[in-house]
Amino acid sequence: MADVCNEVALLLHVQQGTGDYETFYHYYRKWLLIAATAILQHEQEAEELVQEFFIDCWEQRLVLRIPATSRDAIRNYLFISIRNRCLNRMAVNDTRRRRLAMLTGLLDDYQAPENRLESRELGRSLEDAIEQLPPRQGSVFRSAYQHDKSRREIAVEMNISEKTVKKQMQLALKNLRTLLRHLH
């Protein structure tokens, strides 16, 4: 590994357009991959995340934001960037797991479909139940479960607060449970 002065010089050259971004990438890639793997506990996902980070650094010129004042400043920026991306990825994955668990809970009273016809019928029953929801609840539910949007995205899209999105989701799930029990 290069010494402290070379790390600052390497970054300055990349920022000024006189340095090789590929060298910068190879220099920090392994270190960031180790950090991301330690946080995510999943090597392939960490590899994807680090790759996405370096692509964003290049395409969005994020490399220009990295402070080239010292080796520690460079490494702190890179580590915090990767850590935040890891935490965001974990939050997205957690949200997906919770949504799947809630959706599965809606269908607890049903037996698993034995064939595609039963599966389609169950899908239609769910779709019919969603159609019976009040419009806002139906929109919130579809955005979250069918379009995989976050509360924040839904709130912005519908011009309502995140708290309202959460409440509408709770009401939608409660109403769907009731509707699906009556359809069964």
Summary of the structure (lengths in Angstrom):
residues: 184
radius of gyration: 23.4
end to end distance: 65.5
largest distance: 71.2
contacts: 492
relative contact order: 0.08
helix: 81%
strand: 0%
